[in-house]
């Protein structure tokens, strides 16, 4: 069987596809030369900027997750019966002329 080569989608390095096919590297992962390049691509395309529903702080979250809070601390306060109070609206962007968070 002839060795096939491809260029990595992240770093551009050429790599042999036939070396990746096996138990630990299924053929669907033949876009990247290494696990670190695959992780970089996942981080770059799999996150979005969101605002914490409790404190309004911006944070990065995976698009596939329904994360609403920036930390476990904010999530714990917001979801505990003793600490509940109205959630804040997202903080405005720095270029936005509106004032700080608005209470619902």
RABELTA-V768520 format. One record per pair of residues at least 6 apart in sequence whose ideal C-beta (glycine too) atoms are under 7 Angstrom apart, sorted by the first residue. I is the first residue (numbers start at 1). GAP is how many residues later the second one is. D is the distance in whole Angstrom. If there is no record, write none. Layout:
i: [I I]
gap: [GAP GAP]
d: [D D]
//
This chain:
i: [1 3 3 4 4 4 5 5 5 5 6 6 6 7 8 8 8 8 9 9 9 10 10 10 10 11 11 13 15 17 20 20 21 29 32 32 46 46 47 47 47 47 48 48 49 49 50 50 50 51 51 51 52 52 52 52 53 53 53 53 54 54 54 54 54 54 55 55 55 56 56 56 56 57 58 59 61 69 69 77 78 86 86 87 88 88 89 89 89 91 91 92]
gap: [17 13 15 12 13 14 9 10 11 12 9 11 24 7 7 24 25 29 22 23 32 22 27 30 31 22 26 20 18 13 9 10 6 9 6 9 16 17 13 14 15 16 13 15 9 11 9 11 17 7 39 40 7 17 18 22 15 16 25 34 15 20 23 24 33 34 15 19 33 32 34 35 45 13 33 11 6 6 9 6 9 17 18 17 13 15 12 13 15 9 10 6]
d: [7 5 5 7 5 6 5 7 6 7 6 5 6 6 6 5 4 5 5 6 6 6 4 5 5 7 6 5 4 5 7 6 5 6 4 6 5 6 5 6 6 7 6 5 6 6 6 5 7 5 3 6 6 5 4 5 4 6 7 5 6 4 6 4 6 7 7 6 7 5 6 4 4 5 7 4 4 4 6 4 7 5 5 6 4 7 6 5 7 7 6 5]
//
